[in-house]
Amino acid sequence: MAAKKAVEHSKNFQKVKDYYDRGLWSIDRVYNAVGKWITEAEYYEITGLTYPEK
């Protein structure tokens, strides 16, 4: 069985995810972080929504 490759995230992915999960950031704030702090794929991973869908 092959070893699972670790998923690499943007530098601020965990910070944004934590803020969102704790309710400190709204979905709009996460949306605005795309392209600055996180990628569109990471937006989906955090929110479960396809970017740019709100």
URMOHU-V572505 format. One record per residue. N is the residue number from 1. RES is the residue in one small letter. SS is DSSP state (hx for helix, st for strand, lp for the rest). OMEGA is omega in degrees with one decimal (* if undefined). D_CENTER is the distance of its C-alpha to the mean C-alpha in whole Angstrom. Layout:
n,res,ss,omega,d_center
N,RES,SS,OMEGA,D_CENTER
N,RES,SS,OMEGA,D_CENTER
This chain:
n,res,ss,omega,d_center
1,m,lp,-178.6,29
2,a,lp,177.7,27
3,a,lp,179.6,24
4,k,lp,179.2,21
5,k,lp,179.2,19
6,a,lp,178.2,16
7,v,lp,178.4,13
8,e,lp,179.7,12
9,h,lp,174.1,9
10,s,lp,-178.2,9
11,k,lp,-175.0,11
12,n,lp,-177.8,9
13,f,hx,-175.0,6
14,q,hx,178.7,8
15,k,hx,-179.8,9
16,v,hx,179.6,6
17,k,hx,179.8,6
18,d,hx,178.8,9
19,y,hx,-179.4,10
20,y,hx,-178.9,9
21,d,hx,-179.7,11
22,r,lp,178.3,14
23,g,lp,179.7,14
24,l,lp,177.9,14
25,w,lp,173.9,12
26,s,lp,177.2,12
27,i,hx,177.3,10
28,d,hx,178.6,12
29,r,hx,176.9,11
30,v,hx,177.9,7
31,y,hx,-178.7,9
32,n,hx,179.5,11
33,a,hx,-179.6,9
34,v,st,-179.1,8
35,g,lp,178.5,11
36,k,lp,-176.8,11
37,w,lp,-175.9,9
38,i,st,178.1,6
39,t,lp,176.4,7
40,e,hx,178.5,8
41,a,hx,178.5,7
42,e,hx,174.1,4
43,y,hx,178.6,4
44,y,hx,-179.6,6
45,e,hx,-178.4,5
46,i,hx,-171.1,4
47,t,hx,-175.2,7
48,g,lp,179.6,9
49,l,lp,177.0,10
50,t,lp,176.6,11
51,y,lp,8.5,10
52,p,lp,177.1,13
53,e,lp,178.9,14
54,k,lp,*,14
